[in-house]
Amino acid sequence: GVFNFLQNSISERERKHSNIRFAMIVYLLGQPLYATFVHGLSPLSDEVDVEKFMASLNEIKSFQSDETVYDVKLQKYLSVESSLRIIASVIDGEEIMLVNGSTTRIYHRPQADLHIVTAMNLYAINKSKQALSSKDMREGLRAIDETILFLVDSVPPNANLALYFFIDQDNEVATSAIGDPSLAVSYTDCTHFNKALTLKALIAAGKDRASSLQAHLLAKGVEVQVRGLAEMNRTDCVLALNSALWSGFGLHATFLDVCSLKTTHSACPSNFYCSPLHGCIRKKANSTSSHIFEGKAPLSADFSLSHAELARSGNKLPTEPDPRLPVERLSITTLPSENAPLLDISSLVVGKPRVLKWSPDEPFAGPLIRRGEPVLLKNSVVRKWPAIEKWNFSHIAENIGYDILEAVKCTNSFLTFDPDRRAPLKVNISIPFSTANMSTETFFHCIQHTKNCPDGYKGHYYFTAVPDALRPELIPDRMLYNTDRDYEAKRQFMWISSAGMITHGHFDQDFNFFVQLVGEKRFTLWAPSQHELLYVYPRIHPLWHKSRINFRAPDISKFPQFAKSRALQVVLGPGDVLFVPPYTWHYVETLSPSVSLSTWSHDYILYDHMNSIYRHDHKFDLLEDPRGQMFALRLYLDMMIHDLYGFNETTHFFARLLANRFAGLEHLFPSDENDPEICKAAVTGKIPTCIHVHGYAKLDMAVIGGHFEALTPEVRDILFQDYVEEITAQVVGVRKMLAFFRYCFLGQDYYVTEIEDDEHALWEHKDSEPEQI
């Protein structure tokens, strides 16, 4: 009935192009049990007849079901209700919620697709709230199971279906019948639910869990999430699950083939060829063989350099462009085209970080790190610092300890960032600022008087370790560090910036207790789980760990997933402390002339895991033939992805990697006509291997996979993608990375070479006799 009513409000043409999403939310609270059936259609055009649509909503509201439709054994436990819980729609970019017939504006999303989402109570079990016996509960759950299976089979074939259960995880009857919340594999904020690994965990847990409704439906390919009641009380999980009703999470990508577009392919002149990655490319007289891997980048042996230390290490790109290198016009400084949709990041803000009023004598580093979310701290030990009363620009200028300040960033664009010149991908980048040595007097004049600075720039920013003369005014400071080891390392740095300066959106890999001492700054923060929505630069790029989006004018036509992100925003004033967890994205704006401190503590457990990964001697390095190494790497990555993401996820993993990190950067990687054949072997459409290479890959996977599995899922996702990039750059070289990702992971199967085959020479070891296995 719901489906038919909604279909009547949509034109025939729109109906054919709608992406239909069904979801059922089942609240199993012990007593009572509620089930909600949710139906969504998206996207719709502005051609929707709003009056007809609203009329159909009124029909739904009065919709009555005949209880005799359902199996009679449901009658003891279930009553069919017609009460309308929620009807939410997006008309002309505004989200509207209708509850019991009253219309309430939720918030305005200018770039929202038009959606229709309805939710209705279908069942209520044991409405009297009397205690049910285990037998009654089992029978009631069995009846629910049968009804849900009936509804699943009734869903139209062009719809994707999602089921969400909230149950008491301590109720053994419920966990064995419905599913076990403790076995759900997802990010910590309930996003990025992994169907394959959750099913694997249910099967491994034994017969009861393996025969649950969740396991049965997951095996059929249905997205079924079973969550504990505790997660209903977590804001991040509730937000994530509500958002999942609209469009789900994660980047659902497929490999793009621009040559399949008739307009592109037919437009290539005779002296050009069409590259599925690059489009029309001029043919070269002497084409480079795809079997020659140039520009290999050795895997770093150390993960311990913090981003703060990187920024201070004299790490600068060359001042003059290298004519041999490709030129990149940075998307973070590029404005959208005139016809591109506009988006203000304020429309993505859904709230503020949690604010805690603290006691100045109470330690906070440990408790906030265990909480694991951004927190604004008021009335901390910082309020006792002499700096709160003494620090102003005159005082700092007198005590900074330098007559000349080195490497001051000067700009009229107000945007700053720190490129990594050690990155394997060498490109010419147009930097939107210059660096200069300035006298202390001139710098502090320019900080406060931007319109009449003698160098002609309106924005200035200086980053330095805290000067010795000023350190006594930041005491006591032990509470800002997580461990004694961090306190001894004293990774504390000072930021001095003029009004209007912007630190580009990025994440750091350390715990950061950010202290505002003079002026105000505004932080916009995104959770690590949203990394695919923020389009991070590739790990091999000089701007790795930074977003490719211009946050002042986001180009939604290039970065469409960004419009789905949800941010927190907060303004810091003198004495405030903001805890920024590792891998939390933050975009920072200076609202008035400012002095701030960043105090970093390492996550030593994570560093130990990652250093073990990066210092591991991979067995494919023993092979002499570069193509043998490449095929061995292909097998190893396939096995790693199978272990970390689930069966048959390899192709999707690399499609996501290219769409999220590399789309729009293809010109930085030279194209060659032979690229599509980079993994071509003697058996067409298959990848060669041999028994001992498979053993090597299995051994490496057992060692490396254990370290990755010890990380939280969202951090693991970020760091594993980084690792895949870096190890690929080591084996096939930076120039052939995109070709390897694009053409070697198309679902090819494997075949085993025999010792008499010519290809068996691929597996010979360096400086050894030919392999006899």
Order of alpha helices (4+ residues) and beta strands (2+ residues): alpha-alpha-beta-beta-alpha-beta-beta-beta-beta-beta-alpha-beta-alpha-alpha-alpha-alpha-beta-alpha-alpha-alpha-beta-beta-alpha-beta-beta-beta-alpha-beta-alpha-alpha-beta-beta-beta-beta-alpha-beta-alpha-beta-beta-beta-beta-beta-beta-beta-beta-alpha-alpha-alpha-beta-alpha-alpha-alpha-beta
